Amino acid sequence: MGKFLQVLTEFGLTFVPLFVAMDAVGVLPILLSVTSDMKAPERNKTVLYAVLTALILGLGFVAIGKGIFIFLGIDVSDFLIAGGVILLLLAAKDLITGKMIDAQVEVGAGMLGVVPLGTPLVVGPAVLTTLLILIDQYSLWIVVLSFVMNLTIAWALLSQANRVVAFLGQGGVRAISKVVSLFLAAIAIKMIRQGIMGGA
């Protein structure tokens, strides 16, 4: 029972930061804007490409992240501070301008699922930074499970984009996205603090 509770606790501690960093709800309005001329089957195909791209990129980064650390001669404290600054800037940009990145609407429909939806929208600097930090603190399989579960939720939301936005309304989506950005900023400050304390 104690082992089960420990696994459940670790799952929660890895799931929540990834959920906040991925911000699938915040991607919804961008998805609708860049696929506005697509029919439903084509939009669903684009969403599938986006999720597959995000999955491959995330797992690949998990696999080689440690090697990158060794090759560049950096440690977790350095990455915590750098990653925290990046997350803070992304969150601040979203809170000020209303978007973390500028969607490239001119990208062709064939590649739209890869860029900008798969990356940097679904899995971008925020998620990659969070993944590398989590695999240093928790069991690898739990982090991967949390990542896959978050991608599943993102796929479910994005595949029902029209219905979700119709239910929440544009104002609701924007409000939730702002709250998520505030949480992301708080996590960024925590990462910077941990990095400074760890490197001291």
N, C-alpha and C positions, 0 to 999 in steps of 0.2 A: 504493500500500500504506500509506504514511504517513497519507494522508487517511482511509482506511478505519479505521485504528487510532485516529485522533483522534475520528472519529464514534462508534466503538465505546466509547471511553473516556468521551466526553460522555454517551452513552446510559446507561452504567453509573452515572455520577455523578448523573444526573437520575432514573434509575429507582429506585435504592435508597432515597433520601430519601422519594420519593412512596410507595413500597411500605411503608416503615416508618410514615409518617404515616397512610396509608389503613387499615392494620391490618385487613384483611378477615377474618383468622382471629378477631380479637377481636370482630367483629360477629356471628359465627356463633351463639353462645349467645343473644344478644339477639334475633336473627332467629327462632330457634326458639321463644323464649318469647312473642314478640308475634304469632306466626302459628300458635300451637299448636292453635287451633280450625279452622284452614283445611285444606282438602283439597289434594292435591299440585298440581292445575292452578291453583288460586287462589294458592297460595304461589309458584309459578313466575311468575305474572303480577305478583305483588307485587314479586318480585325484579327483574323486567324494568323496572317503573316506577321502582324505586330506582336502577338503573344509568342509565337515561335521564335521570332528574332530576340525578344526580351529573354526568353528561356535560355537560348543558346548563349547569349552574351553574359547573362548572370552566372550560369554554371561555369562557363569558360573563365570568368574572372575569379570565381571561387577556386578553380583548379590551379591557376597560375599566380594568384595574388601573393602568396607567400614567397614564391620564386622572385617576383618583382621586388619585394622588400629586400631580399638577400642581395640581389643583383645591384640595386641602387644604394645599398648600405643604409637604409632607413629603418626605423623601428616603429612600433605601434603608436608611441607618443607623438612622433612627427606626423604620422598619418591622421591621428585623431585631431590635432590642431588644424592641419591643412584641410581635412575633410569637413571639420566643423565650420571653418571659415567659408568654404564653398556652399555648404548647406545654408548657412546664415545669409549669404548673399542671394542665393536662389529664393529663399523664403522672403527676404526683404523686397526683392524685385517683384515677386508675385503680389505682395501686400501693397506695394506702391503703384505698380503699373497694371496689375490684374493678370499677369501671365509670367511664368518662369522663363519660357523661351519663346521665340517668335516662330510660329509655325510657317513652314515654307510651302505655301499653297501652290507654288509653281511646280512642285515635284510631281512627276507623272504618276498616274494611278497604279501602275505596276509596281513602283517602288515605295508608294505611300505607306504601306504597312511596315516597311523596314525603317525608312526615314521620312518624316520625323516621329511617327507613331511608336514603332518598336523601341527606337532610341532616338532622341533622348527623352521622349515623353513617358513611356511606360517604365523603361529601365534606363535611367540616366545617371549623372554623377551622384545624386542623392542615394539611390538604391545601391550602386556599386560601392560607395563609401560605407554605407551601413552594413552591407554584406561582409566586407573585409574586417570591419570592427567586430561583428558578431561571431565570425568563425574563430576569432582569437579568444573569445570569452565563453563560448558554449559549444556543445557537441556539433560536429559537422553535419550529421544526418538530421538533427533537429533544425538547424539553420536552413538546410536545403528543403526540408519539408515545409517550413514556414514560407520560404520563398515560392515554392510551387503552389501552396495554398493561396498565397496572395495573388499569384498570376491567374489562378483559377477564378478567384473573385473578380479580378480585373477583366478577364475574358467574359464572365457572366454579365458584368455591368456594361462593357463596351458593346457586346453583341445585342444588348437591349437598349442601346443609347437613346433611341427615339422615345421609347416608353418611359425610361427613367427621367429624362429631362422634362417630358410632358407632365410627369407626376410631381417632380420637385419644382418645376418652373425655372426659368433662367435666373431669377432672383435667388431661389433656394440653392441652386448649384453654385452660384457665386458665393453665397454666404458660407456654405459648407467648405468650399475651397479656401476661403479666408481663414476659417477656424483651423483647418488642416495646416495651413502655412504658419499659423501662430505656434502650433505644436511642433512643427518642423524647426522653427527658430529656437524654441526652448530646448529641443534635442541637440541642436547645433551648439548652443551655449554650454550644455552639459558636456559634450564631446571636447570642446576647447578647454574647459576646466579640468577634465580628466587627463587630457594630454599634458597640460602644464604641471599638474600635480604628479603625473607619472614620470615626467622628464626632470623634475626637480631633484 
